[in-house]
Amino acid sequence: MASKKHDKHEKDEKKSLHQLHPDVFNKKGNLKKSLYETELKKLQVELIKLQNWVIKKNKRVLIIFEGRDAAGKGGTIKRITEHLNPRGARVAALLKPSDVEKGQWYFQRYVRHLPDPGEIVLFDRSWYNRAGVEKVMEFCTPDEYQKFMNQVPMYEQMLVEDGILLFKYYLEITHDEEKERISARKTDPLKRWKLSDMDLKSLALYDEYSKAKDEMLARTHSPYSPWIIVNSNDKKRARINIIKDILSHIEYDGKSGAEISLASDPTIVNLYSHLINY
């Protein structure tokens, strides 16, 4: 669980990055914009190669993004899909379930959004709503929650066994960073649409969401469907490293000719199991 001490340590580390590598990091300790844009362009070229391979080989790629409010899920998805052919790449961002959907098997409304052959689908939040906001805000019963937690590993195992390439990313930010980003949404007219009553409630329930997140990760991380944890305090570094992680795990045509290293930074992107030492 993040704490004030942890937040201060994070800030101190970012300041030292600038002092040690002023050509790479700005005074806030974030990746410099010029370097970010150069790396991003090269990675987006690789994403196009990946999509061409997905279409050619009729592969199905599913990428799930979960995380704190304002952690950068939407921005990351935007950079991944920015130059992809929309005929073979789409984003699934579902609204709250309808009355009919509430009476269905919980996963049913998500199944229709799974990737078809030759398609990449990115979920901006997913069925893991039940393990987070629904649990914390009591939008589901304890029995519904437990049923979900028991079923989701089997559900994901079936997806993987059927040939879907499944990636699950959890974007983590400190409490201070979350407050700062949500505050910015209040004042920036271009970001105000992102702000919801749920975001404000989430700030007051930070510890409850932390406990729900910890239980979700512990019970739904598996060798066939692992969680990848992303330090997203620096949005630019998070985006770059998520894209690298995706590309590094798929042997697409033309990968060997990449003009950029596809090795992700383990201080930004890491398997959940590595972080808890098991």
N, C-alpha and C positions, 0 to 999 in steps of 0.2 A: 504494500500500500504506500502511495506517495505521502510524504510529510513535508512540513516546512523545512526541516533539515535537508531532506532530499532535494527540494526545490532550490535551496541555496547552493547545494553542491552542484546541481545542474548548471546554474548561472555561473558559478566560479569556473567550471570546466569550459564553458563556452568563451569566457573572457580569456582563458589561457590559450585557447585555440588561435585567437587573433594574435596574441603575443608571440606564439611559436611559428605561426604560418600566416603572416599578414597579407601575403600574396594570394591566399586561398580563402581566408575568412575575413569578414568585415568586423567592425569594432564590437558588434553584438555577438560575435562568435558564429554567425550564420554564413553559409556558403555564399561567396560573391556572385552577383547576378550574371556577370559576363561569363564566368566559368560554368555556372549552372546552365546557361543557355547553350553554350558550346557542347557540353556533355549531353544535354537533353536532345539536341538535334541528332547527334550520332546514335543515341539510343532509339529515337523514333524511327530512324532508318532501319534499325534491326527489328523493330516491332512490325514494320511493313514486310520484311522478309519472313518474319514469323507468321503473319497473317496469310501470306502467299502459300506457305507450307501447309498451314491449317486447311486452307481451301483445297489445295492440290491433293492432300492426303485424307480429306474428309474427317479431320480430327474435330473433337469437341473440347473446348477449353472453358472452364468456369472459374472465375476469380471473385472471391468474396472479400468485401471490405467491411470490417467492423471497427469500433473504437469509440473513444470519448467524443462528446459533442464538440464540434469545431476542431477535431483532430486533423482534418485535411483529407478526408475520404473523397469528397467530390472533386477537389482540385487535382488529386492524384489520378482519378478516373479520367478527368478531362485531358490531362497530358498523355495518358496512354492511348486514348481513342482519337486524339486530335487529328491525326493524319491517316487513320485507318479507313478502309472502305466501309461505309455504313451498312452495306448489304451483308457484310460478314462479321460485323461487330456491333453490339448493342448493350445498352445499360438498362438494368432492371432496378427500379426504385419504387417499390410498392407502397401504396397508401394503406391506411388502417383497413382491416378486413371488413367486408360488408356483412350484413346479417346472414346472408346465405353462406358466405365463406366461414363465418364463425361456427356453423353447424357441420362443416366438412372436416375430414381428416386434416390435421394441422398443416401438413406439408403439401396438401393438394394444390393450393393456389400458387405455390412456388414451382411445382413440377412443370406447369405450362410455360415457364420462363427458362427452362433448362436449355442449353445450347443444342442446336441441330447440327448434323454433320457439316463441317466446313465453317463453323461459327465460333466466335469468342463472345462470351457473355460476362459482364461485370455487374455484380450485385452491390448496390449502394445500400448497405444493410441487407439483412437476409432473414432466414428462419431463426437466426440467433436473437431476434427481437424478444423471443419468449424467454431467453435466458438472461436478458438484461432489463429493458424498460418494462416489459410486461410483468416480470417478477417483482421489480422494485416498486412499480406504481400499482401493483395488485390488479393488473388487467387480466390476469389469469389466476386460476385457483392453484393451491399447492399441489393437488393431484394432477392438474394439467401440466404444471411445471415438471413434476417428477416423470410423468409419461414422456414428455419431450426429451428430457435428459437421458432417459433409457433408450429412446428410439433413434435419436440423432446419430449415434455412432453406427448403428446398423444401416440407416438410410444412406449415410455418406459412403459406407463400405460398398453398398450396392452400386452407387454412382461410379465409384472408382473401378470396381470389378467389371462394369459395363463399358469401360474405356474412356470415361470422362477424365480429363486432366484437371484436377481440382487443387486450387490454391486458396488458403485462408489467411488473411492478414488482419492483425489487430493493431491499430494505430494508437499508441499511448502518448499522452502529454502530461506534464505536471499540472497540479491544481492551479498554480499561479498562471501558467500559460493558457489554460482553459478559460480562466476568468478574464484574462487580457483579451483573448480573441472574441469571446462573447460580448464583452464591453464594446469592442470595435464594431460589432454588428449593430449595436444600438445607435451609433453615431454616423456610420457610413451608409448613405442612401443606396449604394450599389450592393451592400451586403445585408441590408435590413430584412430583405425577404427570407434570409436564412434563419432569422431569429424567431423562435417559437416559445410559447409558454412552457413547453416541455424542457427547453434549454435552461430556462431560469430555474425551474424546479430541480433540474439535474445538479445544478451548482450547490444547492442546499442539501442534496442527498449524495454528496461525493463519496462518503464512506460506504454507504449502502451499495452504490454502484460498484465500488471497488471490491466489496465482498462478493457480489454477484459475478463480476468479471473473473475473480480468482477461482470461483467454483466452476464456472463455465469452461475456463481453460483447462483446469485439472481433469474434468470429466469428459471432455470432448476432444482432447489432443490424442492422436494415435499415430502409429507408424505409417498407415495408409492415408490418413487425413490430418496432417500436423498443423498446428497453429504457428504462424510466423509473427513474432512480435516486432513492432517497428517503433523506434524512438522518433517521434514526429515533432519534437519541439522546434526543429529546423525543417520547415516544410520542403524546402528545396532538396536538402540531403535525403529526406525521406522518399521523395518522389524518385530521385535518381536511383536510389538503392533498391526500391521495390521493383522498378523496371529491370534492373540488373538481375535481381533474384529470379524473376519470372523467366527471363531469357536464359539464365544459366542452367535452368532445370529442364529445358526442352531442346532436343537436338534437331533444330530446323535447318533447312537447306541454306547454305551461305553463311552459317554461323562462324566458321573458321576465318572468314574474311572481315570480321568486325574490326572497325578502326578504333575501338575503345575496349578497355578491359570490362568483362562482364562479371568480375568478382565483386560481390557486395561487401560493404564495410560491416564487420561483425559488431561494431559498437552502435550501429544503427538498425541492422536487421539480424535477427537471430531466432533459431528454433526455441519454442517455449521449453522443451525438454532440456536444452542446453542451459537455459537461464536458471532452472531449478535443480540442475545437477542430478538428473536421473535419465 
